[in-house]
Amino acid sequence: MRRVISTLAGAVALALASAPGWAQDKVIKFGFAEDFTKVYTFVTSEYNQGQRDYLALINERGGINGHRIEATVVDTGNEPQRGIEAYERFKAEGAVLVDFLSTPVSRAVVPRALQDGINVLTMFHGRSDAADGETFPTVFPAGALYWSQAAVILKYISDQEGGNLKGKKIAFVGIDSPFGKEPLPVFEAVRDKEGFELQTFFYPSPGNEQSSTWTAVRRYRPDWVVIWGAGGGQTVSLRDAVRNGIKLDRLLSVIWLSETDTQIVGNDAAKGVLRFEGVAYGRDNPVIKAILEEVYAKGKGAGDEKNVGSSYYNIGVASMAIVVEGVRNALEKQGEPLTAEKLKKGLEEIKNFTAEGLLPPLTITAQDHQGGGYGRISQWDGSKWVPKTDWIAAYQDIVMDLVKKTAAEFKKQ
């Protein structure tokens, strides 16, 4: 097995040995096989830090119904085979849930996990059709699919245009990859419904050079621009949009645009850019405050304290808040010991869960593992992300039609 980054239990279990109500023989195991070294480096460290810090918070408070949590963290380098190796190890160790934060790796593991009945968390990555809980019973996106993100972005544009998109020109600028092209069916379906003009502009992976793409965008003279990339490619897109005179209050991004990107471009230069937001940003949330007070104040944080409250850190926190809620449901309603099957049912009993405002209202059912497809649009004001809308969902009829269609194709295969 490839190198293990860390084991959460090793970091906190000794400190919790005498915690009130603590049962040493009650352990819940998760496995995090994530990419720390190759493709997803722009997000993984902060995301995983948020995951471990939230679990440390839960353990500091005595665990879940007397159960402590152990999470083994492994680097996959975004290689599917390494992800499969890690998954097999986690399975042998009794993990009831795994997370890969990598679309290629999660896609490679999903068939095995479905056969084994082990839960896979695919928040903001992986297969969009995994929202179909009947076809993918142990796969949980547990947040807005890329299709739902596209729908919320288009709803925002429509609202700014007074509900009338007829004749408007929207430029879609994305990385030339399956991820970059994934939202196109939603854009095309809404175009056909609302009557706007759609032009696509794709740049080659990894996105370091986009100058010719943005020259073409400028010549197109769009009313709105949507950028769909991740990591360094998003920084380049934002920089080139600024250079080409694109109005940033009319430029919207998929979820993968962070304050790191705006800092590279220039906080003032990036002022006005918009993005989809699936998890609240910043340190104002009670859960984030609790992590600072109960984990970092005790010197037990999993990383640099300056990351606490960042966009990607908070997504990691939210991912574990959802899973812990599922564990709590499972133990309270189905009893001990916790199994993967019980956790599945516990996750499917989550109703209007917000993690004290960190998330939009999340309701997961046996049929819908997405949870409603909610998100909001936020804007960079030069120093922070400011919400421009409430939590909303949009065009879910179109989204769920796509989910059912592609899930049916997966079944056939």
VOLOFI-554317 format. One record per residue (C-alpha): residue in three letters; x, y, z. Coordinates in Angstrom, 2 decimals. Example, Ala and Ser with C-alpha at 12.3 -4.5 7.8 and 13.67 -1.06 7.14 Angstrom:
<pts>
<r ALA; c1 12.30; c2 -4.50; c3 7.80>
<r SER; c1 13.67; c2 -1.06; c3 7.14>
</pts>
This chain:
<pts>
<r MET; c1 0.00; c2 0.00; c3 0.00>
<r ARG; c1 1.18; c2 3.50; c3 -0.84>
<r ARG; c1 2.22; c2 5.87; c3 1.87>
<r VAL; c1 -0.27; c2 6.78; c3 4.55>
<r ILE; c1 -0.52; c2 10.53; c3 5.11>
<r SER; c1 -1.94; c2 10.29; c3 8.61>
<r THR; c1 -4.39; c2 8.47; c3 10.81>
<r LEU; c1 -6.83; c2 10.67; c3 12.64>
<r ALA; c1 -7.16; c2 8.23; c3 15.50>
<r GLY; c1 -3.45; c2 8.41; c3 16.16>
<r ALA; c1 -3.67; c2 12.17; c3 16.46>
<r VAL; c1 -6.55; c2 12.37; c3 18.90>
<r ALA; c1 -7.47; c2 9.04; c3 20.44>
<r LEU; c1 -4.96; c2 9.19; c3 23.31>
<r ALA; c1 -6.16; c2 12.63; c3 24.31>
<r LEU; c1 -9.70; c2 11.32; c3 24.45>
<r ALA; c1 -9.03; c2 8.17; c3 26.41>
<r SER; c1 -10.52; c2 9.61; c3 29.56>
<r ALA; c1 -13.31; c2 11.64; c3 27.95>
<r PRO; c1 -16.66; c2 11.23; c3 29.76>
<r GLY; c1 -18.74; c2 8.38; c3 28.35>
<r TRP; c1 -15.94; c2 7.22; c3 26.08>
<r ALA; c1 -16.01; c2 3.57; c3 25.06>
<r GLN; c1 -12.61; c2 2.33; c3 23.90>
<r ASP; c1 -14.07; c2 -0.63; c3 22.00>
<r LYS; c1 -16.51; c2 1.43; c3 19.94>
<r VAL; c1 -14.76; c2 2.62; c3 16.79>
<r ILE; c1 -16.21; c2 3.92; c3 13.50>
<r LYS; c1 -13.78; c2 3.75; c3 10.59>
<r PHE; c1 -13.64; c2 5.95; c3 7.49>
<r GLY; c1 -11.11; c2 5.83; c3 4.65>
<r PHE; c1 -9.92; c2 8.92; c3 2.78>
<r ALA; c1 -7.86; c2 8.06; c3 -0.31>
<r GLU; c1 -7.28; c2 11.47; c3 -1.86>
<r ASP; c1 -4.91; c2 13.15; c3 -4.31>
<r PHE; c1 -2.30; c2 15.19; c3 -2.44>
<r THR; c1 0.40; c2 15.21; c3 -5.11>
<r LYS; c1 -0.82; c2 15.51; c3 -8.71>
<r VAL; c1 -4.10; c2 16.89; c3 -10.08>
<r TYR; c1 -6.33; c2 17.90; c3 -7.16>
<r THR; c1 -3.61; c2 19.56; c3 -5.11>
<r PHE; c1 -5.41; c2 22.90; c3 -5.34>
<r VAL; c1 -8.17; c2 21.58; c3 -3.07>
<r THR; c1 -7.17; c2 18.35; c3 -1.32>
<r SER; c1 -5.02; c2 19.59; c3 1.55>
<r GLU; c1 -7.53; c2 22.17; c3 2.79>
<r TYR; c1 -10.50; c2 19.88; c3 2.17>
<r ASN; c1 -8.90; c2 17.01; c3 4.05>
<r GLN; c1 -7.81; c2 19.31; c3 6.86>
<r GLY; c1 -11.43; c2 20.38; c3 7.26>
<r GLN; c1 -12.55; c2 16.74; c3 7.31>
<r ARG; c1 -10.07; c2 15.73; c3 10.00>
<r ASP; c1 -10.68; c2 18.83; c3 12.10>
<r TYR; c1 -14.43; c2 18.25; c3 12.16>
<r LEU; c1 -13.95; c2 14.62; c3 13.18>
<r ALA; c1 -11.50; c2 15.76; c3 15.84>
<r LEU; c1 -14.18; c2 18.14; c3 17.13>
<r ILE; c1 -16.66; c2 15.28; c3 17.37>
<r ASN; c1 -14.12; c2 13.09; c3 19.15>
<r GLU; c1 -13.25; c2 15.93; c3 21.54>
<r ARG; c1 -16.91; c2 16.05; c3 22.47>
<r GLY; c1 -17.02; c2 12.34; c3 23.28>
<r GLY; c1 -17.73; c2 10.92; c3 19.84>
<r ILE; c1 -21.10; c2 9.86; c3 18.51>
<r ASN; c1 -23.15; c2 8.00; c3 21.11>
<r GLY; c1 -19.89; c2 6.96; c3 22.76>
<r HIS; c1 -18.23; c2 5.90; c3 19.50>
<r ARG; c1 -14.95; c2 7.48; c3 18.41>
<r ILE; c1 -14.03; c2 7.98; c3 14.77>
<r GLU; c1 -10.87; c2 6.79; c3 13.07>
<r ALA; c1 -10.05; c2 8.06; c3 9.59>
<r THR; c1 -7.11; c2 6.71; c3 7.63>
<r VAL; c1 -5.80; c2 9.12; c3 4.99>
<r VAL; c1 -3.90; c2 7.84; c3 1.95>
<r ASP; c1 -2.44; c2 9.64; c3 -1.07>
<r THR; c1 -3.59; c2 8.22; c3 -4.43>
<r GLY; c1 -1.86; c2 10.71; c3 -6.72>
<r ASN; c1 -5.18; c2 10.66; c3 -8.63>
<r GLU; c1 -4.33; c2 7.17; c3 -9.90>
<r PRO; c1 -7.37; c2 4.85; c3 -10.08>
<r GLN; c1 -5.34; c2 1.72; c3 -9.34>
<r ARG; c1 -3.92; c2 3.26; c3 -6.18>
<r GLY; c1 -7.45; c2 4.24; c3 -5.22>
<r ILE; c1 -8.62; c2 0.66; c3 -5.71>
<r GLU; c1 -5.73; c2 -0.61; c3 -3.57>
<r ALA; c1 -6.63; c2 1.86; c3 -0.82>
<r TYR; c1 -10.30; c2 0.90; c3 -1.05>
<r GLU; c1 -9.50; c2 -2.79; c3 -0.62>
<r ARG; c1 -7.40; c2 -1.97; c3 2.43>
<r PHE; c1 -10.16; c2 0.19; c3 3.93>
<r LYS; c1 -12.68; c2 -2.57; c3 3.31>
<r ALA; c1 -10.47; c2 -5.13; c3 5.05>
<r GLU; c1 -10.09; c2 -2.76; c3 8.02>
<r GLY; c1 -13.86; c2 -2.38; c3 8.38>
<r ALA; c1 -14.42; c2 1.10; c3 6.97>
<r VAL; c1 -18.11; c2 1.95; c3 6.56>
<r LEU; c1 -17.47; c2 4.97; c3 4.29>
<r VAL; c1 -14.76; c2 6.08; c3 1.86>
<r ASP; c1 -14.02; c2 9.36; c3 0.08>
<r PHE; c1 -11.68; c2 9.92; c3 -2.85>
<r LEU; c1 -12.26; c2 13.57; c3 -3.88>
<r SER; c1 -11.34; c2 12.50; c3 -7.41>
<r THR; c1 -13.69; c2 11.79; c3 -10.26>
<r PRO; c1 -11.40; c2 9.25; c3 -12.02>
<r VAL; c1 -10.67; c2 7.36; c3 -8.80>
<r SER; c1 -14.24; c2 7.34; c3 -7.52>
<r ARG; c1 -15.53; c2 6.17; c3 -10.90>
<r ALA; c1 -13.05; c2 3.29; c3 -10.80>
<r VAL; c1 -14.08; c2 2.25; c3 -7.28>
<r VAL; c1 -17.87; c2 2.70; c3 -7.50>
<r PRO; c1 -18.63; c2 -0.71; c3 -9.12>
<r ARG; c1 -16.71; c2 -2.49; c3 -6.33>
<r ALA; c1 -18.34; c2 -0.41; c3 -3.61>
<r LEU; c1 -21.80; c2 -1.10; c3 -5.01>
<r GLN; c1 -21.07; c2 -4.81; c3 -4.97>
<r ASP; c1 -19.60; c2 -4.68; c3 -1.45>
<r GLY; c1 -22.26; c2 -2.37; c3 -0.03>
<r ILE; c1 -19.71; c2 0.19; c3 1.23>
<r ASN; c1 -20.69; c2 3.87; c3 1.17>
<r VAL; c1 -18.81; c2 6.28; c3 -1.10>
<r LEU; c1 -19.00; c2 10.03; c3 -0.53>
<r THR; c1 -18.71; c2 11.98; c3 -3.81>
<r MET; c1 -19.47; c2 15.54; c3 -2.71>
<r PHE; c1 -18.84; c2 17.96; c3 -5.61>
<r HIS; c1 -17.10; c2 15.33; c3 -7.73>
<r GLY; c1 -17.73; c2 11.95; c3 -9.32>
<r ARG; c1 -20.77; c2 10.80; c3 -11.26>
<r SER; c1 -23.70; c2 13.22; c3 -11.47>
<r ASP; c1 -26.08; c2 10.33; c3 -12.11>
<r ALA; c1 -25.15; c2 8.92; c3 -8.69>
<r ALA; c1 -27.96; c2 11.16; c3 -7.43>
<r ASP; c1 -30.19; c2 8.22; c3 -8.41>
<r GLY; c1 -30.13; c2 6.34; c3 -5.11>
<r GLU; c1 -31.94; c2 3.34; c3 -6.56>
<r THR; c1 -29.23; c2 2.75; c3 -9.17>
<r PHE; c1 -26.36; c2 3.82; c3 -6.89>
<r PRO; c1 -27.59; c2 2.80; c3 -3.43>
<r THR; c1 -24.28; c2 3.34; c3 -1.61>
<r VAL; c1 -22.96; c2 6.39; c3 -3.51>
<r PHE; c1 -23.74; c2 9.79; c3 -1.98>
<r PRO; c1 -23.05; c2 13.07; c3 -3.84>
<r ALA; c1 -24.77; c2 14.76; c3 -0.85>
<r GLY; c1 -24.65; c2 18.16; c3 -2.54>
<r ALA; c1 -25.39; c2 19.97; c3 -5.77>
<r LEU; c1 -24.31; c2 17.96; c3 -8.82>
<r TYR; c1 -22.41; c2 19.79; c3 -11.54>
<r TRP; c1 -25.70; c2 19.75; c3 -13.46>
<r SER; c1 -27.43; c2 21.44; c3 -10.54>
<r GLN; c1 -24.62; c2 23.97; c3 -10.25>
<r ALA; c1 -25.10; c2 24.86; c3 -13.90>
<r ALA; c1 -28.84; c2 25.21; c3 -13.29>
<r VAL; c1 -28.35; c2 27.62; c3 -10.37>
<r ILE; c1 -25.90; c2 29.69; c3 -12.42>
<r LEU; c1 -28.40; c2 29.97; c3 -15.27>
<r LYS; c1 -31.20; c2 30.86; c3 -12.86>
<r TYR; c1 -29.08; c2 33.70; c3 -11.49>
<r ILE; c1 -28.42; c2 35.00; c3 -15.00>
<r SER; c1 -32.12; c2 34.78; c3 -15.81>
<r ASP; c1 -33.06; c2 36.68; c3 -12.66>
<r GLN; c1 -30.59; c2 39.45; c3 -13.50>
<r GLU; c1 -32.21; c2 39.74; c3 -16.92>
<r GLY; c1 -35.69; c2 40.08; c3 -15.45>
<r GLY; c1 -36.58; c2 36.47; c3 -16.17>
<r ASN; c1 -36.13; c2 36.86; c3 -19.93>
<r LEU; c1 -33.07; c2 35.28; c3 -21.56>
<r LYS; c1 -34.39; c2 35.37; c3 -25.11>
<r GLY; c1 -31.69; c2 36.61; c3 -27.46>
<r LYS; c1 -29.01; c2 36.93; c3 -24.77>
<r LYS; c1 -25.53; c2 35.61; c3 -25.58>
<r ILE; c1 -23.86; c2 33.27; c3 -23.07>
<r ALA; c1 -20.26; c2 32.15; c3 -23.54>
<r PHE; c1 -19.27; c2 28.87; c3 -21.91>
<r VAL; c1 -15.50; c2 28.64; c3 -21.37>
<r GLY; c1 -14.28; c2 25.28; c3 -20.13>
<r ILE; c1 -11.41; c2 22.84; c3 -19.99>
<r ASP; c1 -11.46; c2 20.33; c3 -22.86>
<r SER; c1 -12.20; c2 17.28; c3 -20.72>
<r PRO; c1 -15.23; c2 15.24; c3 -19.62>
<r PHE; c1 -15.47; c2 17.47; c3 -16.52>
<r GLY; c1 -15.40; c2 20.63; c3 -18.62>
<r LYS; c1 -18.12; c2 19.34; c3 -20.93>
<r GLU; c1 -20.33; c2 17.70; c3 -18.30>
<r PRO; c1 -22.69; c2 20.67; c3 -17.72>
<r LEU; c1 -23.39; c2 21.20; c3 -21.43>
<r PRO; c1 -26.60; c2 19.09; c3 -21.51>
<r VAL; c1 -28.09; c2 21.42; c3 -18.89>
<r PHE; c1 -26.97; c2 24.55; c3 -20.73>
<r GLU; c1 -28.40; c2 23.19; c3 -23.97>
<r ALA; c1 -31.71; c2 22.12; c3 -22.42>
<r VAL; c1 -32.20; c2 25.48; c3 -20.71>
<r ARG; c1 -31.17; c2 27.26; c3 -23.92>
<r ASP; c1 -33.88; c2 25.40; c3 -25.80>
<r LYS; c1 -36.38; c2 26.33; c3 -23.10>
<r GLU; c1 -35.41; c2 29.98; c3 -22.54>
<r GLY; c1 -34.21; c2 30.99; c3 -26.01>
<r PHE; c1 -30.72; c2 32.35; c3 -25.33>
<r GLU; c1 -27.70; c2 31.94; c3 -27.60>
<r LEU; c1 -24.94; c2 29.61; c3 -26.38>
<r GLN; c1 -21.38; c2 29.53; c3 -27.68>
<r THR; c1 -18.77; c2 27.15; c3 -26.26>
<r PHE; c1 -15.03; c2 27.83; c3 -25.99>
<r PHE; c1 -12.73; c2 25.02; c3 -24.84>
<r TYR; c1 -9.06; c2 25.27; c3 -23.94>
<r PRO; c1 -6.61; c2 22.33; c3 -23.77>
<r SER; c1 -5.75; c2 20.68; c3 -20.45>
<r PRO; c1 -4.29; c2 21.63; c3 -18.02>
<r GLY; c1 -5.35; c2 25.17; c3 -18.92>
<r ASN; c1 -2.08; c2 27.05; c3 -18.54>
<r GLU; c1 -2.51; c2 28.73; c3 -21.93>
<r GLN; c1 -5.89; c2 30.24; c3 -22.81>
<r SER; c1 -5.03; c2 33.50; c3 -24.59>
<r SER; c1 -6.47; c2 32.50; c3 -27.98>
<r THR; c1 -9.62; c2 31.20; c3 -26.30>
<r TRP; c1 -10.27; c2 34.52; c3 -24.57>
<r THR; c1 -9.55; c2 36.50; c3 -27.71>
<r ALA; c1 -12.36; c2 34.52; c3 -29.34>
<r VAL; c1 -14.63; c2 35.15; c3 -26.34>
<r ARG; c1 -14.00; c2 38.89; c3 -26.56>
<r ARG; c1 -14.88; c2 38.89; c3 -30.25>
<r TYR; c1 -18.11; c2 37.05; c3 -29.50>
<r ARG; c1 -19.19; c2 39.94; c3 -27.24>
<r PRO; c1 -21.25; c2 37.84; c3 -24.82>
<r ASP; c1 -23.75; c2 39.21; c3 -22.34>
<r TRP; c1 -22.61; c2 36.64; c3 -19.78>
<r VAL; c1 -19.64; c2 34.30; c3 -19.39>
<r VAL; c1 -19.45; c2 31.03; c3 -17.43>
<r ILE; c1 -16.07; c2 29.46; c3 -16.65>
<r TRP; c1 -15.83; c2 25.74; c3 -15.98>
<r GLY; c1 -12.43; c2 24.52; c3 -14.85>
<r ALA; c1 -10.45; c2 23.81; c3 -11.70>
<r GLY; c1 -7.12; c2 24.60; c3 -10.10>
<r GLY; c1 -4.63; c2 26.63; c3 -12.09>
<r GLY; c1 -6.89; c2 26.68; c3 -15.13>
<r GLN; c1 -9.46; c2 28.73; c3 -13.22>
<r THR; c1 -6.81; c2 31.28; c3 -12.23>
<r VAL; c1 -5.76; c2 31.60; c3 -15.87>
<r SER; c1 -9.39; c2 31.96; c3 -16.98>
<r LEU; c1 -10.00; c2 34.75; c3 -14.48>
<r ARG; c1 -6.76; c2 36.52; c3 -15.37>
<r ASP; c1 -7.42; c2 36.34; c3 -19.11>
<r ALA; c1 -11.02; c2 37.49; c3 -18.64>
<r VAL; c1 -9.70; c2 40.59; c3 -16.87>
<r ARG; c1 -7.13; c2 41.19; c3 -19.62>
<r ASN; c1 -9.83; c2 40.97; c3 -22.28>
<r GLY; c1 -12.14; c2 43.44; c3 -20.60>
<r ILE; c1 -14.83; c2 40.97; c3 -19.54>
<r LYS; c1 -17.11; c2 42.49; c3 -16.91>
<r LEU; c1 -16.53; c2 40.37; c3 -13.84>
<r ASP; c1 -20.01; c2 40.98; c3 -12.43>
<r ARG; c1 -21.17; c2 39.07; c3 -15.51>
<r LEU; c1 -18.67; c2 36.22; c3 -15.18>
<r LEU; c1 -19.70; c2 33.18; c3 -13.12>
<r SER; c1 -17.73; c2 30.11; c3 -12.11>
<r VAL; c1 -18.44; c2 26.54; c3 -11.15>
<r ILE; c1 -17.73; c2 25.86; c3 -7.45>
<r TRP; c1 -13.97; c2 25.54; c3 -8.05>
<r LEU; c1 -12.98; c2 29.20; c3 -7.73>
<r SER; c1 -11.48; c2 30.23; c3 -4.41>
<r GLU; c1 -9.91; c2 33.18; c3 -2.65>
<r THR; c1 -6.53; c2 31.70; c3 -3.59>
<r ASP; c1 -7.40; c2 32.27; c3 -7.25>
<r THR; c1 -8.47; c2 35.86; c3 -6.62>
<r GLN; c1 -5.26; c2 36.52; c3 -4.68>
<r ILE; c1 -3.13; c2 35.25; c3 -7.57>
<r VAL; c1 -4.98; c2 37.43; c3 -10.06>
<r GLY; c1 -5.11; c2 40.30; c3 -7.57>
<r ASN; c1 -7.82; c2 40.79; c3 -4.99>
<r ASP; c1 -8.85; c2 44.16; c3 -6.40>
<r ALA; c1 -8.47; c2 43.04; c3 -10.01>
<r ALA; c1 -10.80; c2 40.09; c3 -9.33>
<r LYS; c1 -13.41; c2 42.22; c3 -7.60>
<r GLY; c1 -16.92; c2 41.45; c3 -8.83>
<r VAL; c1 -16.40; c2 37.88; c3 -10.08>
<r LEU; c1 -19.22; c2 35.48; c3 -9.20>
<r ARG; c1 -19.22; c2 31.79; c3 -8.35>
<r PHE; c1 -21.52; c2 28.95; c3 -7.39>
<r GLU; c1 -21.27; c2 28.24; c3 -3.68>
<r GLY; c1 -22.43; c2 24.98; c3 -2.12>
<r VAL; c1 -21.02; c2 25.57; c3 1.37>
<r ALA; c1 -20.79; c2 28.83; c3 3.33>
<r TYR; c1 -17.41; c2 30.57; c3 3.32>
<r GLY; c1 -15.58; c2 32.13; c3 6.27>
<r ARG; c1 -15.37; c2 31.73; c3 10.04>
<r ASP; c1 -18.75; c2 33.10; c3 11.11>
<r ASN; c1 -20.48; c2 29.72; c3 11.19>
<r PRO; c1 -20.90; c2 28.18; c3 14.67>
<r VAL; c1 -19.28; c2 24.90; c3 13.57>
<r ILE; c1 -16.16; c2 26.67; c3 12.32>
<r LYS; c1 -15.99; c2 28.75; c3 15.50>
<r ALA; c1 -16.25; c2 25.56; c3 17.56>
<r ILE; c1 -13.34; c2 24.00; c3 15.66>
<r LEU; c1 -11.19; c2 27.02; c3 16.46>
<r GLU; c1 -12.19; c2 27.01; c3 20.13>
<r GLU; c1 -12.23; c2 23.27; c3 20.82>
<r VAL; c1 -9.61; c2 21.89; c3 18.46>
<r TYR; c1 -7.09; c2 24.59; c3 17.49>
<r ALA; c1 -7.05; c2 26.26; c3 20.89>
<r LYS; c1 -5.89; c2 22.89; c3 22.25>
<r GLY; c1 -3.18; c2 22.49; c3 19.61>
<r LYS; c1 -4.96; c2 19.57; c3 17.92>
<r GLY; c1 -5.62; c2 20.99; c3 14.47>
<r ALA; c1 -4.77; c2 18.91; c3 11.41>
<r GLY; c1 -3.01; c2 21.75; c3 9.58>
<r ASP; c1 -2.29; c2 25.45; c3 9.43>
<r GLU; c1 -4.89; c2 27.44; c3 11.36>
<r LYS; c1 -4.94; c2 30.11; c3 8.64>
<r ASN; c1 -6.83; c2 27.65; c3 6.41>
<r VAL; c1 -9.77; c2 27.42; c3 8.80>
<r GLY; c1 -12.77; c2 29.08; c3 7.15>
<r SER; c1 -11.39; c2 28.96; c3 3.61>
<r SER; c1 -13.70; c2 27.84; c3 0.81>
<r TYR; c1 -12.25; c2 24.38; c3 0.38>
<r TYR; c1 -11.63; c2 23.82; c3 4.10>
<r ASN; c1 -15.29; c2 24.49; c3 4.81>
<r ILE; c1 -16.35; c2 22.02; c3 2.12>
<r GLY; c1 -14.31; c2 19.37; c3 3.93>
<r VAL; c1 -15.96; c2 20.26; c3 7.23>
<r ALA; c1 -19.41; c2 20.12; c3 5.63>
<r SER; c1 -18.71; c2 16.71; c3 4.10>
<r MET; c1 -18.06; c2 15.21; c3 7.50>
<r ALA; c1 -20.92; c2 17.07; c3 9.17>
<r ILE; c1 -23.24; c2 15.30; c3 6.74>
<r VAL; c1 -21.67; c2 11.89; c3 7.36>
<r VAL; c1 -21.72; c2 12.34; c3 11.13>
<r GLU; c1 -25.40; c2 13.24; c3 10.93>
<r GLY; c1 -25.94; c2 9.99; c3 9.04>
<r VAL; c1 -24.00; c2 8.06; c3 11.69>
<r ARG; c1 -26.05; c2 9.66; c3 14.44>
<r ASN; c1 -29.30; c2 8.75; c3 12.69>
<r ALA; c1 -28.11; c2 5.19; c3 12.19>
<r LEU; c1 -27.07; c2 4.60; c3 15.78>
<r GLU; c1 -30.16; c2 6.23; c3 17.28>
<r LYS; c1 -32.69; c2 4.52; c3 15.01>
<r GLN; c1 -31.03; c2 1.19; c3 14.20>
<r GLY; c1 -28.74; c2 0.56; c3 17.13>
<r GLU; c1 -25.28; c2 -0.89; c3 17.44>
<r PRO; c1 -23.02; c2 -2.00; c3 15.92>
<r LEU; c1 -22.77; c2 0.50; c3 13.08>
<r THR; c1 -22.55; c2 -1.21; c3 9.69>
<r ALA; c1 -22.26; c2 0.21; c3 6.19>
<r GLU; c1 -25.87; c2 -0.75; c3 5.54>
<r LYS; c1 -27.05; c2 1.05; c3 8.67>
<r LEU; c1 -25.04; c2 4.13; c3 7.71>
<r LYS; c1 -26.62; c2 4.08; c3 4.26>
<r LYS; c1 -30.06; c2 4.18; c3 5.84>
<r GLY; c1 -28.95; c2 6.84; c3 8.29>
<r LEU; c1 -27.77; c2 9.07; c3 5.46>
<r GLU; c1 -31.10; c2 8.54; c3 3.70>
<r GLU; c1 -32.89; c2 9.83; c3 6.79>
<r ILE; c1 -31.20; c2 13.26; c3 6.72>
<r LYS; c1 -33.87; c2 15.95; c3 6.55>
<r ASN; c1 -33.35; c2 19.72; c3 6.22>
<r PHE; c1 -29.85; c2 19.46; c3 7.66>
<r THR; c1 -27.80; c2 22.67; c3 7.49>
<r ALA; c1 -24.93; c2 22.12; c3 9.95>
<r GLU; c1 -25.99; c2 25.31; c3 11.70>
<r GLY; c1 -26.08; c2 27.26; c3 8.46>
<r LEU; c1 -22.90; c2 25.88; c3 6.88>
<r LEU; c1 -24.98; c2 24.08; c3 4.22>
<r PRO; c1 -28.17; c2 24.75; c3 2.31>
<r PRO; c1 -31.06; c2 22.61; c3 3.61>
<r LEU; c1 -30.11; c2 19.04; c3 2.74>
<r THR; c1 -32.66; c2 16.23; c3 2.50>
<r ILE; c1 -31.45; c2 12.83; c3 1.31>
<r THR; c1 -33.83; c2 9.99; c3 0.48>
<r ALA; c1 -33.43; c2 6.48; c3 -0.85>
<r GLN; c1 -34.35; c2 7.84; c3 -4.28>
<r ASP; c1 -32.42; c2 11.14; c3 -4.21>
<r HIS; c1 -28.82; c2 11.06; c3 -2.99>
<r GLN; c1 -28.13; c2 14.59; c3 -4.21>
<r GLY; c1 -30.20; c2 16.18; c3 -1.48>
<r GLY; c1 -32.15; c2 18.74; c3 -3.47>
<r GLY; c1 -29.52; c2 20.45; c3 -5.64>
<r TYR; c1 -29.34; c2 23.69; c3 -3.64>
<r GLY; c1 -26.63; c2 26.32; c3 -3.81>
<r ARG; c1 -26.19; c2 30.06; c3 -4.09>
<r ILE; c1 -24.22; c2 32.66; c3 -6.00>
<r SER; c1 -21.53; c2 34.60; c3 -4.16>
<r GLN; c1 -19.40; c2 37.54; c3 -5.29>
<r TRP; c1 -15.80; c2 38.51; c3 -4.51>
<r ASP; c1 -15.78; c2 42.03; c3 -3.00>
<r GLY; c1 -12.00; c2 42.42; c3 -2.95>
<r SER; c1 -11.46; c2 40.74; c3 0.41>
<r LYS; c1 -14.13; c2 38.07; c3 0.87>
<r TRP; c1 -16.98; c2 36.16; c3 -0.77>
<r VAL; c1 -20.38; c2 37.78; c3 -0.22>
<r PRO; c1 -23.64; c2 35.86; c3 -0.91>
<r LYS; c1 -25.74; c2 37.45; c3 -3.66>
<r THR; c1 -28.68; c2 35.06; c3 -3.40>
<r ASP; c1 -30.40; c2 32.81; c3 -0.91>
<r TRP; c1 -29.90; c2 29.05; c3 -1.15>
<r ILE; c1 -31.84; c2 28.03; c3 -4.26>
<r ALA; c1 -32.37; c2 25.08; c3 -6.58>
<r ALA; c1 -33.30; c2 25.48; c3 -10.23>
<r TYR; c1 -34.41; c2 23.49; c3 -13.27>
<r GLN; c1 -34.47; c2 20.29; c3 -11.24>
<r ASP; c1 -36.86; c2 18.73; c3 -13.74>
<r ILE; c1 -34.13; c2 19.00; c3 -16.37>
<r VAL; c1 -31.43; c2 17.81; c3 -13.95>
<r MET; c1 -33.34; c2 14.77; c3 -12.74>
<r ASP; c1 -34.30; c2 13.78; c3 -16.28>
<r LEU; c1 -30.57; c2 13.67; c3 -17.07>
<r VAL; c1 -29.89; c2 11.72; c3 -13.87>
<r LYS; c1 -32.50; c2 9.08; c3 -14.74>
<r LYS; c1 -31.35; c2 8.81; c3 -18.36>
<r THR; c1 -27.66; c2 8.33; c3 -17.60>
<r ALA; c1 -28.32; c2 6.09; c3 -14.59>
<r ALA; c1 -30.37; c2 3.85; c3 -16.86>
<r GLU; c1 -27.43; c2 3.65; c3 -19.26>
<r PHE; c1 -25.15; c2 2.67; c3 -16.36>
<r LYS; c1 -27.59; c2 -0.09; c3 -15.42>
<r LYS; c1 -27.46; c2 -1.52; c3 -18.92>
<r GLN; c1 -23.68; c2 -1.61; c3 -18.80>
</pts>
